[in-house]
Amino acid sequence: MRKVISYSISLLILNASFPAYAGSVVCADFGSQAEAQAYFDAKKSGYKRLDLDKDGIACEALR
């Protein structure tokens, strides 16, 4: 039983360490334009979806 609990806790911690938007990021996932821009500039997974008009500015509506 202890192994099951320990394993479950380990999975929860591992899952919490990855951002929820790692695979399918959208502007609504960010609290500010600056946060979205930092993600975009770091070229993380899905970053291109943050700049639909391709002007280099992510999530302009969040300004």
PQR file of N, CA, C, O and H, with PARSE charges and radii, in Angstrom:
ATOM      1  N   MET A   1       0.815  -1.193   0.000 -0.4000 1.5000
ATOM      2  CA  MET A   1       0.000   0.000   0.000 -0.0000 2.0000
ATOM      3  C   MET A   1       0.863   1.263   0.000  0.5500 1.7000
ATOM      4  O   MET A   1       0.541   2.234  -0.685 -0.5500 1.4000
ATOM      5  N   ARG A   2       1.956   1.254   0.764 -0.4000 1.5000
ATOM      6  CA  ARG A   2       2.840   2.417   0.809 -0.0000 2.0000
ATOM      7  C   ARG A   2       3.452   2.705  -0.555  0.5500 1.7000
ATOM      8  O   ARG A   2       3.624   3.864  -0.934 -0.5500 1.4000
ATOM      9  H   ARG A   2       2.217   0.465   1.320  0.4000 1.0000
ATOM     10  N   LYS A   3       3.778   1.646  -1.289 -0.4000 1.5000
ATOM     11  CA  LYS A   3       4.367   1.831  -2.612 -0.0000 2.0000
ATOM     12  C   LYS A   3       3.375   2.497  -3.553  0.5500 1.7000
ATOM     13  O   LYS A   3       3.751   3.351  -4.357 -0.5500 1.4000
ATOM     14  H   LYS A   3       3.638   0.705  -0.981  0.4000 1.0000
ATOM     15  N   VAL A   4       2.125   2.112  -3.454 -0.4000 1.5000
ATOM     16  CA  VAL A   4       1.090   2.693  -4.311 -0.0000 2.0000
ATOM     17  C   VAL A   4       0.931   4.182  -3.993  0.5500 1.7000
ATOM     18  O   VAL A   4       0.861   5.006  -4.904 -0.5500 1.4000
ATOM     19  H   VAL A   4       1.819   1.419  -2.801  0.4000 1.0000
ATOM     20  N   ILE A   5       0.874   4.518  -2.737 -0.4000 1.5000
ATOM     21  CA  ILE A   5       0.729   5.915  -2.334 -0.0000 2.0000
ATOM     22  C   ILE A   5       1.958   6.713  -2.758  0.5500 1.7000
ATOM     23  O   ILE A   5       1.830   7.810  -3.302 -0.5500 1.4000
ATOM     24  H   ILE A   5       0.931   3.848  -1.996  0.4000 1.0000
ATOM     25  N   SER A   6       3.128   6.174  -2.516 -0.4000 1.5000
ATOM     26  CA  SER A   6       4.369   6.844  -2.897 -0.0000 2.0000
ATOM     27  C   SER A   6       4.435   7.060  -4.404  0.5500 1.7000
ATOM     28  O   SER A   6       4.827   8.135  -4.859 -0.5500 1.4000
ATOM     29  H   SER A   6       3.232   5.282  -2.075  0.4000 1.0000
ATOM     30  N   TYR A   7       4.064   6.069  -5.164 -0.4000 1.5000
ATOM     31  CA  TYR A   7       4.057   6.163  -6.624 -0.0000 2.0000
ATOM     32  C   TYR A   7       3.061   7.220  -7.086  0.5500 1.7000
ATOM     33  O   TYR A   7       3.361   8.005  -7.986 -0.5500 1.4000
ATOM     34  H   TYR A   7       3.745   5.197  -4.794  0.4000 1.0000
ATOM     35  N   SER A   8       1.885   7.246  -6.481 -0.4000 1.5000
ATOM     36  CA  SER A   8       0.859   8.227  -6.849 -0.0000 2.0000
ATOM     37  C   SER A   8       1.324   9.649  -6.562  0.5500 1.7000
ATOM     38  O   SER A   8       1.122  10.548  -7.378 -0.5500 1.4000
ATOM     39  H   SER A   8       1.641   6.609  -5.750  0.4000 1.0000
ATOM     40  N   ILE A   9       1.936   9.848  -5.424 -0.4000 1.5000
ATOM     41  CA  ILE A   9       2.441  11.179  -5.075 -0.0000 2.0000
ATOM     42  C   ILE A   9       3.547  11.595  -6.043  0.5500 1.7000
ATOM     43  O   ILE A   9       3.613  12.754  -6.453 -0.5500 1.4000
ATOM     44  H   ILE A   9       2.100   9.117  -4.762  0.4000 1.0000
ATOM     45  N   SER A  10       4.397  10.671  -6.401 -0.4000 1.5000
ATOM     46  CA  SER A  10       5.472  10.978  -7.353 -0.0000 2.0000
ATOM     47  C   SER A  10       4.909  11.406  -8.695  0.5500 1.7000
ATOM     48  O   SER A  10       5.408  12.350  -9.309 -0.5500 1.4000
ATOM     49  H   SER A  10       4.344   9.729  -6.068  0.4000 1.0000
ATOM     50  N   LEU A  11       3.879  10.723  -9.152 -0.4000 1.5000
ATOM     51  CA  LEU A  11       3.239  11.096 -10.419 -0.0000 2.0000
ATOM     52  C   LEU A  11       2.595  12.473 -10.344  0.5500 1.7000
ATOM     53  O   LEU A  11       2.676  13.248 -11.297 -0.5500 1.4000
ATOM     54  H   LEU A  11       3.474   9.957  -8.654  0.4000 1.0000
ATOM     55  N   LEU A  12       1.964  12.779  -9.234 -0.4000 1.5000
ATOM     56  CA  LEU A  12       1.343  14.094  -9.075 -0.0000 2.0000
ATOM     57  C   LEU A  12       2.383  15.201  -9.101  0.5500 1.7000
ATOM     58  O   LEU A  12       2.169  16.240  -9.727 -0.5500 1.4000
ATOM     59  H   LEU A  12       1.898  12.150  -8.460  0.4000 1.0000
ATOM     60  N   ILE A  13       3.499  14.993  -8.434 -0.4000 1.5000
ATOM     61  CA  ILE A  13       4.565  15.992  -8.415 -0.0000 2.0000
ATOM     62  C   ILE A  13       5.167  16.159  -9.806  0.5500 1.7000
ATOM     63  O   ILE A  13       5.409  17.283 -10.245 -0.5500 1.4000
ATOM     64  H   ILE A  13       3.673  14.149  -7.926  0.4000 1.0000
ATOM     65  N   LEU A  14       5.405  15.071 -10.487 -0.4000 1.5000
ATOM     66  CA  LEU A  14       5.955  15.128 -11.829 -0.0000 2.0000
ATOM     67  C   LEU A  14       5.007  15.839 -12.777  0.5500 1.7000
ATOM     68  O   LEU A  14       5.439  16.665 -13.580 -0.5500 1.4000
ATOM     69  H   LEU A  14       5.208  14.157 -10.130  0.4000 1.0000
ATOM     70  N   ASN A  15       3.736  15.533 -12.694 -0.4000 1.5000
ATOM     71  CA  ASN A  15       2.737  16.156 -13.556 -0.0000 2.0000
ATOM     72  C   ASN A  15       2.634  17.654 -13.280  0.5500 1.7000
ATOM     73  O   ASN A  15       2.466  18.441 -14.212 -0.5500 1.4000
ATOM     74  H   ASN A  15       3.385  14.862 -12.041  0.4000 1.0000
ATOM     75  N   ALA A  16       2.729  18.050 -12.039 -0.4000 1.5000
ATOM     76  CA  ALA A  16       2.624  19.461 -11.669 -0.0000 2.0000
ATOM     77  C   ALA A  16       3.829  20.270 -12.134  0.5500 1.7000
ATOM     78  O   ALA A  16       3.744  21.494 -12.242 -0.5500 1.4000
ATOM     79  H   ALA A  16       2.866  17.411 -11.282  0.4000 1.0000
ATOM     80  N   SER A  17       4.937  19.616 -12.408 -0.4000 1.5000
ATOM     81  CA  SER A  17       6.138  20.342 -12.803 -0.0000 2.0000
ATOM     82  C   SER A  17       6.124  20.757 -14.266  0.5500 1.7000
ATOM     83  O   SER A  17       6.967  21.553 -14.682 -0.5500 1.4000
ATOM     84  H   SER A  17       5.007  18.622 -12.321  0.4000 1.0000
ATOM     85  N   PHE A  18       5.199  20.246 -15.050 -0.4000 1.5000
ATOM     86  CA  PHE A  18       5.092  20.620 -16.456 -0.0000 2.0000
ATOM     87  C   PHE A  18       3.942  21.592 -16.636  0.5500 1.7000
ATOM     88  O   PHE A  18       2.863  21.371 -16.085 -0.5500 1.4000
ATOM     89  H   PHE A  18       4.514  19.600 -14.713  0.4000 1.0000
ATOM     90  N   PRO A  19       4.141  22.665 -17.394 -0.5600 1.5000
ATOM     91  CA  PRO A  19       3.041  23.593 -17.616  0.2800 2.0000
ATOM     92  C   PRO A  19       1.893  22.935 -18.364  0.5500 1.7000
ATOM     93  O   PRO A  19       2.111  22.087 -19.229 -0.5500 1.4000
ATOM     94  N   ALA A  20       0.693  23.322 -18.033 -0.4000 1.5000
ATOM     95  CA  ALA A  20      -0.485  22.742 -18.673 -0.0000 2.0000
ATOM     96  C   ALA A  20      -0.551  23.080 -20.146  0.5500 1.7000
ATOM     97  O   ALA A  20      -1.136  22.336 -20.933 -0.5500 1.4000
ATOM     98  H   ALA A  20       0.516  24.011 -17.330  0.4000 1.0000
ATOM     99  N   TYR A  21       0.057  24.216 -20.532 -0.4000 1.5000
ATOM    100  CA  TYR A  21      -0.018  24.660 -21.917 -0.0000 2.0000
ATOM    101  C   TYR A  21       1.165  24.223 -22.765  0.5500 1.7000
ATOM    102  O   TYR A  21       1.365  24.767 -23.851 -0.5500 1.4000
ATOM    103  H   TYR A  21       0.533  24.821 -19.893  0.4000 1.0000
ATOM    104  N   ALA A  22       1.947  23.269 -22.310 -0.4000 1.5000
ATOM    105  CA  ALA A  22       3.147  22.871 -23.048 -0.0000 2.0000
ATOM    106  C   ALA A  22       2.848  22.368 -24.448  0.5500 1.7000
ATOM    107  O   ALA A  22       3.655  22.572 -25.355 -0.5500 1.4000
ATOM    108  H   ALA A  22       1.784  22.827 -21.428  0.4000 1.0000
ATOM    109  N   GLY A  23       1.721  21.722 -24.649 -0.4000 1.5000
ATOM    110  CA  GLY A  23       1.421  21.177 -25.964 -0.0000 2.0000
ATOM    111  C   GLY A  23       0.552  22.076 -26.816  0.5500 1.7000
ATOM    112  O   GLY A  23       0.803  22.228 -28.011 -0.5500 1.4000
ATOM    113  H   GLY A  23       1.065  21.556 -23.913  0.4000 1.0000
ATOM    114  N   SER A  24      -0.460  22.671 -26.223 -0.4000 1.5000
ATOM    115  CA  SER A  24      -1.385  23.492 -27.003 -0.0000 2.0000
ATOM    116  C   SER A  24      -1.582  24.833 -26.303  0.5500 1.7000
ATOM    117  O   SER A  24      -2.577  25.042 -25.609 -0.5500 1.4000
ATOM    118  H   SER A  24      -0.664  22.548 -25.252  0.4000 1.0000
ATOM    119  N   VAL A  25      -0.655  25.710 -26.487 -0.4000 1.5000
ATOM    120  CA  VAL A  25      -0.667  27.003 -25.820 -0.0000 2.0000
ATOM    121  C   VAL A  25      -1.522  28.007 -26.593  0.5500 1.7000
ATOM    122  O   VAL A  25      -1.479  28.065 -27.822 -0.5500 1.4000
ATOM    123  H   VAL A  25       0.153  25.541 -27.051  0.4000 1.0000
ATOM    124  N   VAL A  26      -2.293  28.791 -25.852 -0.4000 1.5000
ATOM    125  CA  VAL A  26      -3.105  29.869 -26.423 -0.0000 2.0000
ATOM    126  C   VAL A  26      -2.936  31.101 -25.540  0.5500 1.7000
ATOM    127  O   VAL A  26      -2.495  30.997 -24.395 -0.5500 1.4000
ATOM    128  H   VAL A  26      -2.328  28.744 -24.853  0.4000 1.0000
ATOM    129  N   CYS A  27      -3.282  32.241 -26.064 -0.4000 1.5000
ATOM    130  CA  CYS A  27      -3.097  33.492 -25.325 -0.0000 2.0000
ATOM    131  C   CYS A  27      -3.825  33.497 -23.982  0.5500 1.7000
ATOM    132  O   CYS A  27      -3.335  34.090 -23.021 -0.5500 1.4000
ATOM    133  H   CYS A  27      -3.640  32.326 -26.993  0.4000 1.0000
ATOM    134  N   ALA A  28      -4.965  32.857 -23.902 -0.4000 1.5000
ATOM    135  CA  ALA A  28      -5.737  32.825 -22.663 -0.0000 2.0000
ATOM    136  C   ALA A  28      -5.001  32.111 -21.528  0.5500 1.7000
ATOM    137  O   ALA A  28      -5.389  32.236 -20.367 -0.5500 1.4000
ATOM    138  H   ALA A  28      -5.363  32.375 -24.682  0.4000 1.0000
ATOM    139  N   ASP A  29      -3.949  31.369 -21.853 -0.4000 1.5000
ATOM    140  CA  ASP A  29      -3.168  30.665 -20.836 -0.0000 2.0000
ATOM    141  C   ASP A  29      -2.242  31.598 -20.063  0.5500 1.7000
ATOM    142  O   ASP A  29      -1.649  31.185 -19.067 -0.5500 1.4000
ATOM    143  H   ASP A  29      -3.634  31.268 -22.796  0.4000 1.0000
ATOM    144  N   PHE A  30      -2.107  32.840 -20.501 -0.4000 1.5000
ATOM    145  CA  PHE A  30      -1.162  33.765 -19.893 -0.0000 2.0000
ATOM    146  C   PHE A  30      -1.887  34.890 -19.176  0.5500 1.7000
ATOM    147  O   PHE A  30      -2.979  35.296 -19.574 -0.5500 1.4000
ATOM    148  H   PHE A  30      -2.589  33.176 -21.310  0.4000 1.0000
ATOM    149  N   GLY A  31      -1.276  35.381 -18.128 -0.4000 1.5000
ATOM    150  CA  GLY A  31      -1.856  36.465 -17.353 -0.0000 2.0000
ATOM    151  C   GLY A  31      -1.545  37.837 -17.908  0.5500 1.7000
ATOM    152  O   GLY A  31      -2.213  38.813 -17.567 -0.5500 1.4000
ATOM    153  H   GLY A  31      -0.389  35.052 -17.804  0.4000 1.0000
ATOM    154  N   SER A  32      -0.537  37.922 -18.763 -0.4000 1.5000
ATOM    155  CA  SER A  32      -0.167  39.215 -19.337 -0.0000 2.0000
ATOM    156  C   SER A  32       0.507  39.012 -20.688  0.5500 1.7000
ATOM    157  O   SER A  32       0.946  37.914 -21.030 -0.5500 1.4000
ATOM    158  H   SER A  32       0.006  37.129 -19.040  0.4000 1.0000
ATOM    159  N   GLN A  33       0.574  40.095 -21.438 -0.4000 1.5000
ATOM    160  CA  GLN A  33       1.249  40.038 -22.732 -0.0000 2.0000
ATOM    161  C   GLN A  33       2.728  39.783 -22.531  0.5500 1.7000
ATOM    162  O   GLN A  33       3.348  39.072 -23.322 -0.5500 1.4000
ATOM    163  H   GLN A  33       0.217  40.987 -21.161  0.4000 1.0000
ATOM    164  N   ALA A  34       3.303  40.352 -21.482 -0.4000 1.5000
ATOM    165  CA  ALA A  34       4.732  40.167 -21.208 -0.0000 2.0000
ATOM    166  C   ALA A  34       5.055  38.695 -20.937  0.5500 1.7000
ATOM    167  O   ALA A  34       6.085  38.187 -21.380 -0.5500 1.4000
ATOM    168  H   ALA A  34       2.799  40.930 -20.839  0.4000 1.0000
ATOM    169  N   GLU A  35       4.186  38.030 -20.223 -0.4000 1.5000
ATOM    170  CA  GLU A  35       4.376  36.606 -19.937 -0.0000 2.0000
ATOM    171  C   GLU A  35       4.302  35.791 -21.235  0.5500 1.7000
ATOM    172  O   GLU A  35       5.109  34.888 -21.458 -0.5500 1.4000
ATOM    173  H   GLU A  35       3.349  38.443 -19.863  0.4000 1.0000
ATOM    174  N   ALA A  36       3.338  36.119 -22.073 -0.4000 1.5000
ATOM    175  CA  ALA A  36       3.193  35.428 -23.359 -0.0000 2.0000
ATOM    176  C   ALA A  36       4.389  35.721 -24.253  0.5500 1.7000
ATOM    177  O   ALA A  36       4.869  34.835 -24.960 -0.5500 1.4000
ATOM    178  H   ALA A  36       2.683  36.852 -21.892  0.4000 1.0000
ATOM    179  N   GLN A  37       4.873  36.964 -24.227 -0.4000 1.5000
ATOM    180  CA  GLN A  37       6.021  37.337 -25.052 -0.0000 2.0000
ATOM    181  C   GLN A  37       7.273  36.588 -24.619  0.5500 1.7000
ATOM    182  O   GLN A  37       8.061  36.158 -25.461 -0.5500 1.4000
ATOM    183  H   GLN A  37       4.483  37.684 -23.653  0.4000 1.0000
ATOM    184  N   ALA A  38       7.462  36.430 -23.324 -0.4000 1.5000
ATOM    185  CA  ALA A  38       8.620  35.692 -22.820 -0.0000 2.0000
ATOM    186  C   ALA A  38       8.566  34.238 -23.287  0.5500 1.7000
ATOM    187  O   ALA A  38       9.582  33.668 -23.684 -0.5500 1.4000
ATOM    188  H   ALA A  38       6.822  36.780 -22.639  0.4000 1.0000
ATOM    189  N   TYR A  39       7.387  33.654 -23.236 -0.4000 1.5000
ATOM    190  CA  TYR A  39       7.207  32.275 -23.713 -0.0000 2.0000
ATOM    191  C   TYR A  39       7.503  32.211 -25.208  0.5500 1.7000
ATOM    192  O   TYR A  39       8.190  31.301 -25.670 -0.5500 1.4000
ATOM    193  H   TYR A  39       6.562  34.117 -22.914  0.4000 1.0000
ATOM    194  N   PHE A  40       6.984  33.178 -25.961 -0.4000 1.5000
ATOM    195  CA  PHE A  40       7.193  33.239 -27.404 -0.0000 2.0000
ATOM    196  C   PHE A  40       8.681  33.397 -27.732  0.5500 1.7000
ATOM    197  O   PHE A  40       9.212  32.694 -28.591 -0.5500 1.4000
ATOM    198  H   PHE A  40       6.426  33.917 -25.586  0.4000 1.0000
ATOM    199  N   ASP A  41       9.340  34.318 -27.045 -0.4000 1.5000
ATOM    200  CA  ASP A  41      10.758  34.581 -27.297 -0.0000 2.0000
ATOM    201  C   ASP A  41      11.643  33.386 -26.968  0.5500 1.7000
ATOM    202  O   ASP A  41      12.697  33.203 -27.577 -0.5500 1.4000
ATOM    203  H   ASP A  41       8.908  34.889 -26.346  0.4000 1.0000
ATOM    204  N   ALA A  42      11.221  32.581 -26.016 -0.4000 1.5000
ATOM    205  CA  ALA A  42      11.975  31.379 -25.647 -0.0000 2.0000
ATOM    206  C   ALA A  42      11.750  30.242 -26.640  0.5500 1.7000
ATOM    207  O   ALA A  42      12.394  29.196 -26.561 -0.5500 1.4000
ATOM    208  H   ALA A  42      10.364  32.730 -25.521  0.4000 1.0000
ATOM    209  N   LYS A  43      10.825  30.462 -27.576 -0.4000 1.5000
ATOM    210  CA  LYS A  43      10.498  29.472 -28.611 -0.0000 2.0000
ATOM    211  C   LYS A  43      10.125  28.109 -28.009  0.5500 1.7000
ATOM    212  O   LYS A  43      10.583  27.062 -28.464 -0.5500 1.4000
ATOM    213  H   LYS A  43      10.302  31.312 -27.641  0.4000 1.0000
ATOM    214  N   LYS A  44       9.291  28.159 -26.988 -0.4000 1.5000
ATOM    215  CA  LYS A  44       8.820  26.927 -26.358 -0.0000 2.0000
ATOM    216  C   LYS A  44       7.723  26.303 -27.208  0.5500 1.7000
ATOM    217  O   LYS A  44       7.203  26.927 -28.133 -0.5500 1.4000
ATOM    218  H   LYS A  44       8.918  29.010 -26.618  0.4000 1.0000
ATOM    219  N   SER A  45       7.384  25.072 -26.880 -0.4000 1.5000
ATOM    220  CA  SER A  45       6.395  24.299 -27.632 -0.0000 2.0000
ATOM    221  C   SER A  45       5.114  25.088 -27.877  0.5500 1.7000
ATOM    222  O   SER A  45       4.492  25.581 -26.935 -0.5500 1.4000
ATOM    223  H   SER A  45       7.807  24.566 -26.129  0.4000 1.0000
ATOM    224  N   GLY A  46       4.720  25.207 -29.147 -0.4000 1.5000
ATOM    225  CA  GLY A  46       3.485  25.865 -29.519 -0.0000 2.0000
ATOM    226  C   GLY A  46       3.562  27.375 -29.599  0.5500 1.7000
ATOM    227  O   GLY A  46       2.534  28.032 -29.761 -0.5500 1.4000
ATOM    228  H   GLY A  46       5.225  24.807 -29.912  0.4000 1.0000
ATOM    229  N   TYR A  47       4.755  27.944 -29.491 -0.4000 1.5000
ATOM    230  CA  TYR A  47       4.897  29.399 -29.430 -0.0000 2.0000
ATOM    231  C   TYR A  47       4.367  30.121 -30.666  0.5500 1.7000
ATOM    232  O   TYR A  47       3.920  31.262 -30.559 -0.5500 1.4000
ATOM    233  H   TYR A  47       5.590  27.410 -29.359  0.4000 1.0000
ATOM    234  N   LYS A  48       4.406  29.495 -31.815 -0.4000 1.5000
ATOM    235  CA  LYS A  48       3.970  30.159 -33.047 -0.0000 2.0000
ATOM    236  C   LYS A  48       2.487  30.512 -33.019  0.5500 1.7000
ATOM    237  O   LYS A  48       2.065  31.444 -33.705 -0.5500 1.4000
ATOM    238  H   LYS A  48       4.769  28.568 -31.903  0.4000 1.0000
ATOM    239  N   ARG A  49       1.701  29.794 -32.249 -0.4000 1.5000
ATOM    240  CA  ARG A  49       0.269  30.069 -32.157 -0.0000 2.0000
ATOM    241  C   ARG A  49      -0.030  31.366 -31.405  0.5500 1.7000
ATOM    242  O   ARG A  49      -1.165  31.841 -31.417 -0.5500 1.4000
ATOM    243  H   ARG A  49       2.044  29.038 -31.692  0.4000 1.0000
ATOM    244  N   LEU A  50       0.973  31.936 -30.760 -0.4000 1.5000
ATOM    245  CA  LEU A  50       0.774  33.161 -29.999 -0.0000 2.0000
ATOM    246  C   LEU A  50       0.905  34.415 -30.858  0.5500 1.7000
ATOM    247  O   LEU A  50       0.579  35.512 -30.407 -0.5500 1.4000
ATOM    248  H   LEU A  50       1.896  31.551 -30.751  0.4000 1.0000
ATOM    249  N   ASP A  51       1.379  34.259 -32.087 -0.4000 1.5000
ATOM    250  CA  ASP A  51       1.587  35.398 -32.986 -0.0000 2.0000
ATOM    251  C   ASP A  51       0.984  35.090 -34.343  0.5500 1.7000
ATOM    252  O   ASP A  51       1.697  34.780 -35.298 -0.5500 1.4000
ATOM    253  H   ASP A  51       1.644  33.367 -32.454  0.4000 1.0000
ATOM    254  N   LEU A  52      -0.331  35.179 -34.420 -0.4000 1.5000
ATOM    255  CA  LEU A  52      -1.029  34.779 -35.638 -0.0000 2.0000
ATOM    256  C   LEU A  52      -0.764  35.712 -36.815  0.5500 1.7000
ATOM    257  O   LEU A  52      -0.816  35.274 -37.964 -0.5500 1.4000
ATOM    258  H   LEU A  52      -0.910  35.431 -33.644  0.4000 1.0000
ATOM    259  N   ASP A  53      -0.479  36.991 -36.552 -0.4000 1.5000
ATOM    260  CA  ASP A  53      -0.202  37.908 -37.656 -0.0000 2.0000
ATOM    261  C   ASP A  53       1.290  37.987 -38.005  0.5500 1.7000
ATOM    262  O   ASP A  53       1.695  38.746 -38.886 -0.5500 1.4000
ATOM    263  H   ASP A  53      -0.436  37.346 -35.619  0.4000 1.0000
ATOM    264  N   LYS A  54       2.085  37.200 -37.308 -0.4000 1.5000
ATOM    265  CA  LYS A  54       3.519  37.029 -37.590 -0.0000 2.0000
ATOM    266  C   LYS A  54       4.300  38.342 -37.606  0.5500 1.7000
ATOM    267  O   LYS A  54       5.143  38.567 -38.475 -0.5500 1.4000
ATOM    268  H   LYS A  54       1.757  36.584 -36.592  0.4000 1.0000
ATOM    269  N   ASP A  55       4.008  39.204 -36.631 -0.4000 1.5000
ATOM    270  CA  ASP A  55       4.751  40.443 -36.528 -0.0000 2.0000
ATOM    271  C   ASP A  55       5.771  40.427 -35.384  0.5500 1.7000
ATOM    272  O   ASP A  55       6.422  41.435 -35.111 -0.5500 1.4000
ATOM    273  H   ASP A  55       3.324  39.021 -35.924  0.4000 1.0000
ATOM    274  N   GLY A  56       5.902  39.278 -34.720 -0.4000 1.5000
ATOM    275  CA  GLY A  56       6.881  39.135 -33.643 -0.0000 2.0000
ATOM    276  C   GLY A  56       6.359  39.523 -32.269  0.5500 1.7000
ATOM    277  O   GLY A  56       7.089  39.438 -31.281 -0.5500 1.4000
ATOM    278  H   GLY A  56       5.373  38.459 -34.942  0.4000 1.0000
ATOM    279  N   ILE A  57       5.115  39.942 -32.197 -0.4000 1.5000
ATOM    280  CA  ILE A  57       4.511  40.334 -30.918 -0.0000 2.0000
ATOM    281  C   ILE A  57       3.447  39.292 -30.550  0.5500 1.7000
ATOM    282  O   ILE A  57       2.471  39.102 -31.275 -0.5500 1.4000
ATOM    283  H   ILE A  57       4.521  40.010 -32.999  0.4000 1.0000
ATOM    284  N   ALA A  58       3.649  38.638 -29.437 -0.4000 1.5000
ATOM    285  CA  ALA A  58       2.728  37.592 -28.983 -0.0000 2.0000
ATOM    286  C   ALA A  58       1.530  38.180 -28.255  0.5500 1.7000
ATOM    287  O   ALA A  58       1.669  39.117 -27.469 -0.5500 1.4000
ATOM    288  H   ALA A  58       4.442  38.793 -28.848  0.4000 1.0000
ATOM    289  N   CYS A  59       0.379  37.638 -28.514 -0.4000 1.5000
ATOM    290  CA  CYS A  59      -0.857  37.949 -27.768 -0.0000 2.0000
ATOM    291  C   CYS A  59      -1.092  39.440 -27.596  0.5500 1.7000
ATOM    292  O   CYS A  59      -1.230  39.933 -26.476 -0.5500 1.4000
ATOM    293  H   CYS A  59       0.265  36.877 -29.153  0.4000 1.0000
ATOM    294  N   GLU A  60      -1.136  40.142 -28.694 -0.4000 1.5000
ATOM    295  CA  GLU A  60      -1.308  41.599 -28.659 -0.0000 2.0000
ATOM    296  C   GLU A  60      -2.577  42.037 -27.941  0.5500 1.7000
ATOM    297  O   GLU A  60      -2.608  43.127 -27.368 -0.5500 1.4000
ATOM    298  H   GLU A  60      -1.024  39.742 -29.604  0.4000 1.0000
ATOM    299  N   ALA A  61      -3.598  41.236 -27.956 -0.4000 1.5000
ATOM    300  CA  ALA A  61      -4.861  41.583 -27.294 -0.0000 2.0000
ATOM    301  C   ALA A  61      -4.741  41.645 -25.779  0.5500 1.7000
ATOM    302  O   ALA A  61      -5.604  42.219 -25.115 -0.5500 1.4000
ATOM    303  H   ALA A  61      -3.572  40.351 -28.421  0.4000 1.0000
ATOM    304  N   LEU A  62      -3.686  41.066 -25.225 -0.4000 1.5000
ATOM    305  CA  LEU A  62      -3.502  41.068 -23.772 -0.0000 2.0000
ATOM    306  C   LEU A  62      -2.904  42.377 -23.269  0.5500 1.7000
ATOM    307  O   LEU A  62      -2.793  42.565 -22.058 -0.5500 1.4000
ATOM    308  H   LEU A  62      -2.985  40.600 -25.764  0.4000 1.0000
ATOM    309  N   ARG A  63      -2.525  43.261 -24.136 -0.4000 1.5000
ATOM    310  CA  ARG A  63      -1.893  44.532 -23.724 -0.0000 2.0000
ATOM    311  C   ARG A  63      -2.867  45.406 -23.003  0.5500 1.7000
ATOM    312  O   ARG A  63      -2.514  46.509 -22.584 -0.5500 1.4000
ATOM    313  H   ARG A  63      -2.614  43.108 -25.121  0.4000 1.0000
TER
END
